[in-house]
């Protein structure tokens, strides 16, 4: 009997792994700030949570997969199974004091599965983004004192995915404990090239950095939820990511181009100015992922209203540093609400829809040119239920700003549309008739 109960989970695990293959190589950023560190940290959560400002630490609801807190997996009832997959599209505008540029992209975002394993136990497995890089920058230098002109090109692509497996157990019908193993894996590729357009006797230099990461990070989660006569509920939650230290597989290659069209130039007269020798850009051989702590609250009316807020802290100080950047203490605040007029109505589809809104403010883990990056924005969205089922189609919109045009930095105005489908099914039910 127990084997029969776990068989669907194993089938779904294999299905999740197969369907998640297209997510590798799909990264959704084109920001100059991704040149540093691990790049752009992904906004966590699926469409429901992203429309509510990226919240989820204290949300313990049985109609969604909430991977932000593993304690939430036990919220599913004993016959529910959920699949969730989604995509998003980005539109970014970059501004400096002298120019502006735009960029957009669309790709897959996540795939996840969750199910109950009895009345008090829930499990989930999925693949979600962790960080990504993507940039193409040209910097021009003119040294008027000696007439030297130099062009530097920076390019980068790749990212890190998080394959997670989590489980949760419910105690005393109010307290839930959960744990997740997050396996971070991916590759970051950065290229750099220096050209001297005014000096044919100088060699052009280029370098390539390939960083490969494979590391598990464990998360503990806790939630407490109290419901008062089905008229009001209150819940609190907390998450804790253990710190991780790992050696990274890092390849660093430097090439000097000595004008292959004219081999006669390759002699002692070919100059490589030591002042402009191409050095390591962002390479590091060890990676320290610091502990991360988060707390949240939620309250409202069951099946009608949710008001929630989260706070995160993760101190990256000293973990990574390089040319013009360093890592520092990162904090973020998230707020959101969800309103569903009447989930049981039989007339008026708009009454069954979920209306969501929220906002967030964060201090990034990056300091660039001595200034910590700020990121803030508003969110809103809709949950569109499929009648007679607990499945839903969810759309979330994010409008945000990161950085500034001051201090020789770049200001990013961005918009994100997140689309995800939550499919619900009923398993483990005993049949009365064959």
N, C-alpha and C positions, 0 to 999 in steps of 0.2 A: 504494500500500500504506500509506504514512504517512497519507494522507487518510482511509482507512478506519479507521485506528487512532484518529484524533482525532475522527471523526464522533460516536461514542457520547458522548465527553466534552462536545461542544458541545450535543448533545441533552439531556444531563443538566444542563448549565448552565442551559439555558432552563427545564427542568422545575423546578429548584431555585428559580429566580427567581419562577416562577408560584406554586408552592406556598408560598413564603415571604410572599406578600402578606398573608395573614391575621395574620401576626405583628406587623405595624405597628399601633400602637394598643393592643397587648396588653402591659400592664405590671403587675407583680405585687408591689406594695408599698403599704403604708399606714402608713408610719413618719413620726413627727414630725421625725426627723432628716433626711428627704429635702427639707426646706425649704431646706437649705443646699447650696451648691456645685452639683455635677452630680447630687446625689441619692445613692441607694443603689447602690454598685457591685455588679454582678451576680456571683454565685458562678460561676466559669468551669468549663467541662467538661461532658460529658454524663453519663449515669447511671453508667457504669463508673467514671469518675474521681471523681464526686461521692461515690459510696459509699466511696471510698478517701481521704477527707479532702480532696478537691479536688486530688489529685496528678496529674502527667502529664508533667513536664519531661523525665524520663529514660525514660519508658515507650516502647518501640519494639516493638510487637506488631502482628501482621498480622490481628488479628480485631476491630479497632475503629478508629473515626476519632478521633484525638487532636489536636484543633486547638490545644492548649496549647503545642505545640512543632511548628513546621512541618517540622522535620527528620524527624518520625515518618511523614510521608506516604510515604516510600520503603520503609516496612516491608511494604507490600502486595506480594503476589506478582504475577507478570506477567499473570495472567488474572483477578484479583479486582477487583470493583467493589462499593462499599458506599453505601447510602443510610441516613441516620439522621434520625429525627425524634422529637420528644419534647414532653412537657407536664409541668407541675408544679403542685402545690397548696401554698398557704401557710396556716398557722394561727399567728397572733401574739397574744400577751398583753402589754399595756402597763401598766406600774405606775409610780406616783409615791408620794410619802409619803401622799397623801390619797385616791387613787382608782385603779381599774384598768379596763381595757377589752379586748375581744377583737375579732379581725377575721380573716376567711379569704377566700381567692380561689383560683381555678383558671384556668389559661390555657395556651396553646401556649408552648413555650420555644425551640425551634430546629428548623432543617432543614439538612441538610448532605449532601454527596456527596464521595466520594473514589475514586480509581482509579489504577492503575499505567499508565504510558505506556511500558512496556518493562521490562527487567530491573532498571534502576538509577534509574528516574525515577517519581515519584508526584506526584499533584496532588489538590487538594481545594478545594471552594467551599462556602460556607454562610452562613447568617444566624443570628447569636446575639445575646443581649442584652448591652449594655454598662453602662447605668445606667438608673435609673427614679426618678420621684418620685410621691408620692401621700400627701396628708395633708389633714386638716380640723380646725383648731384654733381654739378660742375662748379668749381671755384677758380676764379682767375686772379692771379697776383701779378702786379707790376712793380718791380723794384727800380724806381727812377734814378737811384744813386749810381747803379752800375748798368742800367739798361737791360736787366734780366726780366724776361717774361716767363711765367710758369702757369700751366693749367693743370689742375688736379681733379680727377674724376672719381666719384665714390658710387658704387653700386652694391646692392644687397638684395637677397631673396631667401625665402624659406621660413620655417617656423617649428614650433614645438606643440605636439598634441598630447592630450591627457586621456589615457585609457584607464577608466576607473571601474572598480568592482566594490560594491558596498552592501552592508547588511545592517538591519536595525531590529531591536527587540523592544516590545512595549511592556512596562511594569506598572501594575496597579491602575491600569486604564488611564493614567494621566502622564506618566513619565516614559519617555522613549530615549534609548541610548543607541548610538550608531557608530560604525567605523567604516572608513573607506580606504582602500589602497589605490592611490593615484600613481600610475606609471607614466612618467614624463619621457617622451621620446621624440626625436626630430633632428633636423640638421639646419644650421644657419650658415649661409655662404656670403661672404663679404669680399668685394674686389676693390682695389685702389690702383690708380694709374696716374703718373706724373709725366707731362710733356713739356718740352722747352721749345716753343714755336720760333723763337728768335735766334736760337743757337743750334745750328746743325751739328756742331761738334759734341754736343751733350747727348748721352744716351737717355732713352725713355725707359722709365722703371715702372713695373707693375707688381702687385702682390695679390694673393688669394688666401683667404682664411676660411677654412671649413671646420665648423664646430659641430660635433656629434654628441648628443646627450641621451643617456639611458639611465633613469633613476626613479625608484619608487619613493613616494612621499605619503605618509599616513595622516589621516584626518579623523579626529574624534568629534562626535556631535551629541548634543543633549537638547531635549525639548520637554517643556512642561506645559500642558494645556488643561484648562479648567472650563467646563461648560455649565452655565447656570440656567436650568429649566428650558434649554433650547432657545433662550431669548438673548443670551449674551455669552460671549466667550472671551477668555484672556489667555495668552500664551507667551512664554519667553523661551529663548534658545541661545545656545552658544556653540561655537566651533573652534577647534584648535588644530592647526597643522604643525606637525613636528618638523623641526629643522633637519636639513639634509646636507651632507657634505660629500662631494663626489669629485673624482678625477674625470676630466672630460677629454674625449678624443679630439685632438685639435691638429689640423694640418696648416702649415704656414709656408708659402712658397713665394720667393721673390725672383723676378726675371728682369734682366736688362736687355733692351733691344738695341743692337749695334748696327742699325741701318743695313739690313741684309741685301738691299738692292745695290749697294756699293761696298763689296767686301774690302776694298783697298783702305777704307777708313778704319778698319779694325787694327789699330797699332797704338803705340805709346801716346800719340797725340789725341786720342779719344779721351774726353774729359768726363768724369763723374764727380760733380761738385759735392763734397761731403756735407755741406750745409743742407742739402736737399735730398740726402739719402732717404730712401723710402723705408720707414720703420713700421713696427707693428701698430695697428690701428686700435683694435679693441680685443686683441687676443688675451685669453687667460687660460691657464692650465688646470686650475681648480675652481670649483663653483660651490659657493655656500648659499643655499636657499634657507633663509631665516625662518624661524617660527612665525606663524600667523595666527592672530586671535580675532574673533568676531563675536559680537553679542547683538541680540535683536529682540524685539517685542512685537506683539500683534494683538489686536482686540477688535470686537465688532459683533455683528449679529450672524449666527450660523446660517450658511447658504444664502446670505444677502449682502453683508458688508464686511470688508476687511480693511483695517488701517494698520500699517506696519512701518517699522523703521529698523535699520541695521547700522552698525559701526564696525569698521575693520582697522587693524593696526598690524604693520609688518615692517620691522626695522632692517633695511638692507644696508645700513651704514658699514662701509669697509668691505662689502662683498665683491664689488667690481669697481674699477676705475680705469681711465684712459685719457686720451687726448680730449680736453675740453669738457670732460664729464666725470661724474662720480655718482655712486648710489647713496641714498639717504633714507630716513625714516618715512614710510608711506602710511597715510591714513585716508579713510574715506567714510562718508556718511551717505545713506540712502533712505528715501522715504517714498511710500506709495500707498495707494488705496485701490480697492476693487469693489464695484457695486453691481449686483445682479437683482433687478426688480422682483422677479418671481420665477424661480426655477421650476415650479410645478404647474405653471399656467398651461392651459390647452388652447388659448387664443391669444394672438399677439406675439409673433416671434421676437419682436424687439424687447419684450419683457424677460425673455430667457437669456438674452445676450448679457455678457459681462463687460462692464465699462471700467477701464483702468487708466490710472494716471500716476505720475510720480516725478521725482527729481533726485539729483545726486551732486556731490561735491567731493573732490579728492585731490590730495597732494601726491603727485607721482613719486615713484621710487628713484627718479632720475633728477640730478642737478646738472644743468647744461650752462656753460659760461658762468658758473657760480650762482645760478638761480634755479630754485626748485619749480618744476612744471606743475601748473594747476589745470585741472580738468573738471568741468561742470556742465550740467545740462538738464533738460526736462524730457519726460517720456509720457507717452499715452498710447492706448491701444484698445483692441476689442477681442473678446472671446466669442466665437460663433459656434454654438452647440449644434450637433447633429441630432435631430429629433429621434426619440425612442432609444438613443444610445448615450453613453457618457463620453463619447468622442467629441472632439472640438477642433476647430480651425482658429488659430490665434495669430493676430497681427500686432506688432509693436513698432512704434515710431520713436526715434531718439534724435534730438537736436542738441548739439553740444559745442563747446569751445575749449580748445587746449592751447596753452602757450600764449605768447604776446609778441608784438612787433618791437618791443623795447629790448634792450640789452643784446642786440644783434641776434635775436631769436626769431622764430617763425610762429605765426598765429594760424591755428587750424580751426576752421568752421566746418563742422561735419554733420551729416544726416545719415541715419541708419534705419533701414526697414528690415525687420526680422519677421519671418514667416515660419510657423511650425504647425505640424499636424499631430494631434494626440489621438491615438487609436485605442479604444477600450474594448476588451473582450472578457467573457466570463468562462473560467476554467474550473475544474475540480468539482463541478456540481454532479450530484448523484441523479441518474436518470430513473424516473418512475416506470417508464415503459421502454422496451427495446424495439 
